[in-house]
Amino acid sequence: MDSIIFDLDGTIWDPIDTVLKAWNSRIKDHSQIERELTRRDFEGTMGLQMHDISKKLFPYLTEEVRDRVITECCDTEQGYLKKQGGNLYHNAEDVLNLLSKQYKLYIVSNCQDGYIESFYEFHNLEKYFLDYENPGRTGLSKGENINLIIKRNNLSNPVYVGDTVGDLRASRYAGIPFVYAKYGFGQVSEYDEVIEKFDDLVKLF
């Protein structure tokens, strides 16, 4: 193994409390939206691309309105995340620091352009990662973005660490081992390795 590619939400951090504040502050401007969003609403969207998230959260809106709402919410969300960050999982920076001394580290997340940059900016963790990718920049699926990172960085034996069935499928698509972050948002029954908490990575690798 020469490298570790990470999912972000539910794997390195839990951003939901901050994201919830951002989205609820923005959807007040739209009278068609029936209620405020809850933490449970967001937990059910983890691992999805933005288009699918919008359909799940606002199924009663037209596609045109949904697209506008999502764009506004994502713009607001980035401002909140840059100022407030999210909740890093226990010992996240210490673990990344240790792993980065032995392996090349990367992030591939199903997020909009600017989201990973907001994560980097508040938590100052960019120094541990050599590259990152997301569908907001490429328009590609998570599996395709993993392959993009592998090709772009000439990786020989990477693994992918994530917490959802989508992460499992992306790993299988890319043909690399999947490490299931059991503490995250998803329920996954098939994996190559499993961790109960983020700092288990130090024992595993």
N, C-alpha and C positions, 0 to 999 in steps of 0.2 A: 504494500500500500504506500502510495506516495502523496496522497492528498485527500482532503475531506471537503465535500461540498455540503453546505448547510441550507436547509429551509430556514425561514426567519420566525414567523409567527407560530407560537406553540412549540418552538424548538430552542431559540436563543432568548426570546422575550415574550411577554404577554402585553400587547399594546392596547387591549380592549377598553380599559377605563378611559384612557386619553382619547381614543378614536370615538368612543361613545359621546363624550362631551362635545367633540368637534362636530360630529354629524347632527346631533340633536340641536346644536346652536344654529345650524344652517337650514334644517328641514322646516323650522318654524316659518320660514318665508314662503312655504308652499302649502296653501290651504287644502290641496287635494290629498295631502298625506294625513292618514287617519289618526296616528298616534306617535308618541315618542318611541324610539328604539330602545331595546333592553340589551343587557349583556348576553342573555340567552340567544337573542336574534343574531348577534355577531358570532357567537360560538358556533352557530349552525352554518356559517358561511366560510369558516377558515379553510384555506387551501383552494378556494374557487377563484377563478379570474373575475375581474370587475364586472363584466357583462352579466355573468351568471349570478354574482352577488346582488346586482341591482334587480334582477328578475325574482330572486328569492325574497328580498326585503320589501320590494314594492310591486307585487304581481298585478295589482289593480291599476297601475299607471300605464299610460301609453309608452311605447318604446322611446318616442321622442322626449317625453317629459322625464322618463327614467334616466336617459342619457344626460340630460341637463342637470338633474339632481345629483347624479353620481359625480359628474365633473366638478360641480360646486363643492360637494362634500369632500372630495379628495383634495381639492385645493386648500380648503380650510383645515383639513386633517394634517397636511404637511406642516402648516404653520404651528399647529398645536404640538405636534411631535418634536419639532425643532426646539420648542421652548420647554416642553414638559417631559418628553421622552416616554418610555413605557416601563414596565416592570421587568428588569432583567432576571432571569432565573439564577438561583443561588450559585455564587462563585463563578458566574459566567466569564467575567474578564480574566480571572486567574486561570481558568481552564483554557480559554483561548490563547492566553499568553504562553502557557506550557505547550499546548499543541502546536502553536505556530513555530516553536523552536525545532520541531521534528518533522512537521508536515506542512504542505502548502494548503492554505485555507481559502475557501470561496463561498459565496452566497448565491443561490438561485431561488427566487421567491415569486409566487404568482401575485405580483403587486403592480401598481402604477409607477410610471417613471417619477423619480424623485423620492419615493418612499424609503428605499434603502439608504439614500443620501441623508434623509432626515434622521434615521436611526444612527448612522455614523456621526452626524453633527452633534446630537445631544449627548450621546454616550461615549464619544471619542474612541470608537473601536475600529475605525478604518485601518489603523496601522497593522492589524492582525490579518487582514484579508488582501489577497493579491488581485482579485477581480470579482465581478458580480454581474448578474443578469436578471432580467424580468420581462414579462410580456408587454409591459408598458413601453419598453424601448424597442423590442424586436417584433412584437405581434405573434410570437411563437408560443407553443405549449411549453410546459415545464420540462418535459422530457427532451424536447428540441433545444431548449435553453441550456440544459445540462450538457448535451452533446456539444453545443457551441462553446461552453466553458472548457470542456475537455480538449476540443480541437484547438481553440485559441491559445491554450496554455500548454499544449503538448503533454497532457497528463497520461500516465501509463496505467495506474491502478487506483483510481479514486473510489471512494464510497460516498453514499448520500445519506444524510441524517435528516429525518423529518418525522411528522406526527400524524399524517393523514393517509387515507387510501390513495388519494391523488399523488402523494409523494411516493408511495410504493409503486404505483403504475408508472410514474415518471422514471424511477430507478430501473424498473424492468425494461422500459422502452429504451433507456440508454445502455442497458446491459451491464449495470454495475450493482454491487451489493447495497442493500438497504438496511440502515440502522433505525429502528423504531424508537422514537422518543415517547415513551408510554405516558409521561406526565403531561403531554400536550393536549390538544383539543380533539383529536380524532381517535377512532377505534380501529385498530388494524390487527388482523389475525395471522397475517403472513409476513415474515421478515427474516433477515439473515442474522441480525443481532438485535438486542433490545436493551435500552437503558431506562432505569426507573427515575433518574434525576440527571440533570445536565452534567454534574461533575463525575458521573459514572464513566464519562468518556475517557477520563485520565486512566482509569483502571482498564478499560477495554483496549485502549491503544497505547 
